[in-house]
Amino acid sequence: MSPVASVVGKVSLETLTALLGDAVIFLGNESGPMHLAASVGTPVVGLYGLTPPDI
């Protein structure tokens, strides 16, 4: 099994929160799941500015 998992559209918010609580780190864009990860104490690396600069 890979140490990286995507559960996009596959789990409830309650399950996602539990999974994030067990995660070693959250790496992703500035989003609801990022804030959930932070709220349960999981270290977060948030990616900001994902819009192309020419827009």
NUDOTI-100185 format. One record per residue: residue number from 1; residue in three letters; x, y, z of N, C-alpha, C in turn. Coordinates in pm, whole numbers, plus 50000, padded with zeros to 5 digits. Example, Ala and Ser with C-alpha at 12.3 -4.5 7.8 and 13.67 -1.06 7.14 Angstrom:
<recs>
<rec nr="1" rest="ALA" n_X="51319" n_Y="49431" n_Z="50780" ca_X="51230" ca_Y="49550" ca_Z="50780" c_X="51320" c_Y="49670" c_Z="50780"/>
<rec nr="2" rest="SER" n_X="51285" n_Y="49775" n_Z="50708" ca_X="51367" ca_Y="49894" ca_Z="50714" c_X="51290" c_Y="50003" c_Z="50787"/>
</recs>
This chain:
<recs>
<rec nr="1" rest="MET" n_X="50083" n_Y="49882" n_Z="50000" ca_X="50000" ca_Y="50000" ca_Z="50000" c_X="50088" c_Y="50125" c_Z="50000"/>
<rec nr="2" rest="SER" n_X="50048" n_Y="50222" n_Z="49923" ca_X="50122" ca_Y="50347" ca_Z="49912" c_X="50103" c_Y="50432" c_Z="50037"/>
<rec nr="3" rest="PRO" n_X="50205" n_Y="50508" n_Z="50079" ca_X="50187" ca_Y="50597" ca_Z="50194" c_X="50107" c_Y="50723" c_Z="50158"/>
<rec nr="4" rest="VAL" n_X="50072" n_Y="50740" n_Z="50031" ca_X="49993" ca_Y="50854" ca_Z="49986" c_X="49853" c_Y="50803" c_Z="49952"/>
<rec nr="5" rest="ALA" n_X="49751" n_Y="50875" n_Z="49999" ca_X="49614" ca_Y="50832" ca_Z="49973" c_X="49529" c_Y="50950" c_Z="49929"/>
<rec nr="6" rest="SER" n_X="49444" n_Y="50925" n_Z="49832" ca_X="49344" ca_Y="51023" ca_Z="49792" c_X="49207" c_Y="50964" c_Z="49822"/>
<rec nr="7" rest="VAL" n_X="49129" n_Y="51036" n_Z="49900" ca_X="48994" ca_Y="50991" ca_Z="49934" c_X="48890" c_Y="51090" c_Z="49881"/>
<rec nr="8" rest="VAL" n_X="48927" n_Y="51164" n_Z="49779" ca_X="48841" ca_Y="51268" ca_Z="49721" c_X="48709" c_Y="51206" c_Z="49677"/>
<rec nr="9" rest="GLY" n_X="48601" n_Y="51256" n_Z="49734" ca_X="48468" ca_Y="51210" ca_Z="49698" c_X="48433" c_Y="51070" c_Z="49744"/>
<rec nr="10" rest="LYS" n_X="48515" n_Y="51011" n_Z="49830" ca_X="48494" ca_Y="50871" ca_Z="49869" c_X="48453" c_Y="50853" c_Z="50014"/>
<rec nr="11" rest="VAL" n_X="48467" n_Y="50956" n_Z="50098" ca_X="48438" ca_Y="50940" ca_Z="50241" c_X="48357" c_Y="51059" c_Z="50293"/>
<rec nr="12" rest="SER" n_X="48292" n_Y="51038" n_Z="50407" ca_X="48216" ca_Y="51145" ca_Z="50471" c_X="48312" c_Y="51241" c_Z="50542"/>
<rec nr="13" rest="LEU" n_X="48260" n_Y="51357" n_Z="50583" ca_X="48344" ca_Y="51453" ca_Z="50656" c_X="48392" c_Y="51395" c_Z="50788"/>
<rec nr="14" rest="GLU" n_X="48308" n_Y="51315" n_Z="50853" ca_X="48347" ca_Y="51253" ca_Z="50979" c_X="48463" c_Y="51157" c_Z="50959"/>
<rec nr="15" rest="THR" n_X="48455" n_Y="51076" n_Z="50854" ca_X="48562" ca_Y="50981" ca_Z="50824" c_X="48688" c_Y="51055" c_Z="50782"/>
<rec nr="16" rest="LEU" n_X="48673" n_Y="51159" n_Z="50700" ca_X="48788" ca_Y="51239" ca_Z="50658" c_X="48859" c_Y="51299" c_Z="50778"/>
<rec nr="17" rest="THR" n_X="48782" n_Y="51352" n_Z="50873" ca_X="48841" ca_Y="51412" ca_Z="50992" c_X="48919" c_Y="51307" c_Z="51072"/>
<rec nr="18" rest="ALA" n_X="48863" n_Y="51187" n_Z="51084" ca_X="48933" ca_Y="51079" ca_Z="51155" c_X="49061" c_Y="51040" c_Z="51082"/>
<rec nr="19" rest="LEU" n_X="49056" n_Y="51029" n_Z="50951" ca_X="49176" ca_Y="50995" ca_Z="50872" c_X="49283" c_Y="51102" c_Z="50886"/>
<rec nr="20" rest="LEU" n_X="49241" n_Y="51228" n_Z="50881" ca_X="49337" ca_Y="51337" ca_Z="50894" c_X="49400" c_Y="51340" c_Z="51033"/>
<rec nr="21" rest="GLY" n_X="49325" n_Y="51298" n_Z="51133" ca_X="49378" ca_Y="51291" ca_Z="51268" c_X="49488" c_Y="51187" c_Z="51282"/>
<rec nr="22" rest="ASP" n_X="49484" n_Y="51084" n_Z="51198" ca_X="49586" ca_Y="50978" ca_Z="51199" c_X="49701" c_Y="51004" c_Z="51103"/>
<rec nr="23" rest="ALA" n_X="49686" n_Y="51106" n_Z="51017" ca_X="49787" ca_Y="51133" ca_Z="50915" c_X="49915" c_Y="51190" c_Z="50976"/>
<rec nr="24" rest="VAL" n_X="50026" n_Y="51162" n_Z="50913" ca_X="50156" ca_Y="51216" ca_Z="50956" c_X="50166" c_Y="51362" c_Z="50913"/>
<rec nr="25" rest="ILE" n_X="50113" n_Y="51394" n_Z="50794" ca_X="50116" ca_Y="51531" ca_Z="50741" c_X="50007" c_Y="51544" c_Z="50636"/>
<rec nr="26" rest="PHE" n_X="49959" n_Y="51666" n_Z="50617" ca_X="49866" ca_Y="51696" ca_Z="50509" c_X="49937" c_Y="51789" c_Z="50412"/>
<rec nr="27" rest="LEU" n_X="49938" n_Y="51751" n_Z="50285" ca_X="49997" ca_Y="51833" ca_Z="50179" c_X="49889" c_Y="51857" c_Z="50076"/>
<rec nr="28" rest="GLY" n_X="49849" n_Y="51982" n_Z="50058" ca_X="49744" ca_Y="52009" ca_Z="49962" c_X="49716" c_Y="52157" c_Z="49949"/>
<rec nr="29" rest="ASN" n_X="49618" n_Y="52186" n_Z="49862" ca_X="49585" ca_Y="52326" ca_Z="49839" c_X="49503" c_Y="52381" c_Z="49955"/>
<rec nr="30" rest="GLU" n_X="49491" n_Y="52513" n_Z="49957" ca_X="49414" ca_Y="52581" ca_Z="50061" c_X="49268" c_Y="52543" c_Z="50042"/>
<rec nr="31" rest="SER" n_X="49217" n_Y="52462" n_Z="50136" ca_X="49085" ca_Y="52403" ca_Z="50119" c_X="49025" c_Y="52366" c_Z="50254"/>
<rec nr="32" rest="GLY" n_X="48902" n_Y="52320" n_Z="50251" ca_X="48838" ca_Y="52273" ca_Z="50372" c_X="48915" c_Y="52160" c_Z="50439"/>
<rec nr="33" rest="PRO" n_X="48954" n_Y="52057" n_Z="50363" ca_X="49031" ca_Y="51948" ca_Z="50425" c_X="49161" c_Y="51996" c_Z="50490"/>
<rec nr="34" rest="MET" n_X="49225" n_Y="52098" n_Z="50434" ca_X="49346" ca_Y="52151" ca_Z="50496" c_X="49313" c_Y="52207" c_Z="50635"/>
<rec nr="35" rest="HIS" n_X="49202" n_Y="52279" n_Z="50644" ca_X="49163" ca_Y="52337" ca_Z="50772" c_X="49121" c_Y="52228" c_Z="50871"/>
<rec nr="36" rest="LEU" n_X="49055" n_Y="52122" n_Z="50822" ca_X="49021" ca_Y="52009" ca_Z="50909" c_X="49148" c_Y="51945" c_Z="50965"/>
<rec nr="37" rest="ALA" n_X="49248" n_Y="51926" n_Z="50879" ca_X="49374" ca_Y="51866" ca_Z="50924" c_X="49437" c_Y="51951" c_Z="51034"/>
<rec nr="38" rest="ALA" n_X="49440" n_Y="52080" n_Z="51014" ca_X="49497" ca_Y="52170" ca_Z="51115" c_X="49417" c_Y="52164" c_Z="51245"/>
<rec nr="39" rest="SER" n_X="49285" n_Y="52151" n_Z="51233" ca_X="49200" ca_Y="52151" ca_Z="51352" c_X="49219" c_Y="52027" c_Z="51439"/>
<rec nr="40" rest="VAL" n_X="49267" n_Y="51918" n_Z="51380" ca_X="49291" ca_Y="51796" ca_Z="51459" c_X="49439" c_Y="51779" c_Z="51492"/>
<rec nr="41" rest="GLY" n_X="49520" n_Y="51883" n_Z="51463" ca_X="49660" ca_Y="51882" ca_Z="51504" c_X="49757" c_Y="51818" c_Z="51408"/>
<rec nr="42" rest="THR" n_X="49712" n_Y="51787" n_Z="51288" ca_X="49802" ca_Y="51729" ca_Z="51187" c_X="49885" c_Y="51840" c_Z="51124"/>
<rec nr="43" rest="PRO" n_X="50016" n_Y="51823" n_Z="51113" ca_X="50097" ca_Y="51924" ca_Z="51045" c_X="50049" c_Y="51945" c_Z="50901"/>
<rec nr="44" rest="VAL" n_X="50047" n_Y="52070" n_Z="50858" ca_X="49993" ca_Y="52106" ca_Z="50727" c_X="50096" c_Y="52178" c_Z="50643"/>
<rec nr="45" rest="VAL" n_X="50105" n_Y="52141" n_Z="50518" ca_X="50178" ca_Y="52219" ca_Z="50416" c_X="50072" c_Y="52262" c_Z="50316"/>
<rec nr="46" rest="GLY" n_X="50036" n_Y="52390" n_Z="50321" ca_X="49933" ca_Y="52443" ca_Z="50232" c_X="49995" c_Y="52504" c_Z="50109"/>
<rec nr="47" rest="LEU" n_X="49936" n_Y="52475" n_Z="49994" ca_X="49983" ca_Y="52530" ca_Z="49867" c_X="49889" c_Y="52642" c_Z="49826"/>
<rec nr="48" rest="TYR" n_X="49945" n_Y="52760" n_Z="49811" ca_X="49865" ca_Y="52878" ca_Z="49776" c_X="49909" c_Y="52930" c_Z="49639"/>
<rec nr="49" rest="GLY" n_X="49823" n_Y="53007" n_Z="49576" ca_X="49859" ca_Y="53069" ca_Z="49448" c_X="49863" c_Y="52970" c_Z="49335"/>
<rec nr="50" rest="LEU" n_X="49767" n_Y="52878" n_Z="49331" ca_X="49768" ca_Y="52777" ca_Z="49226" c_X="49708" c_Y="52825" c_Z="49095"/>
<rec nr="51" rest="THR" n_X="49662" n_Y="52949" n_Z="49092" ca_X="49609" ca_Y="53006" ca_Z="48969" c_X="49725" c_Y="53051" c_Z="48880"/>
<rec nr="52" rest="PRO" n_X="49717" n_Y="53019" n_Z="48750" ca_X="49825" ca_Y="53065" ca_Z="48660" c_X="49840" c_Y="53216" c_Z="48669"/>
<rec nr="53" rest="PRO" n_X="49961" n_Y="53266" n_Z="48668" ca_X="49983" ca_Y="53410" ca_Z="48685" c_X="49929" c_Y="53495" c_Z="48572"/>
<rec nr="54" rest="ASP" n_X="49898" n_Y="53438" n_Z="48456" ca_X="49851" ca_Y="53516" ca_Z="48343" c_X="49700" c_Y="53537" c_Z="48345"/>
<rec nr="55" rest="ILE" n_X="49631" n_Y="53490" n_Z="48449" ca_X="49486" ca_Y="53508" ca_Z="48457" c_X="49456" c_Y="53633" c_Z="48537"/>
</recs>
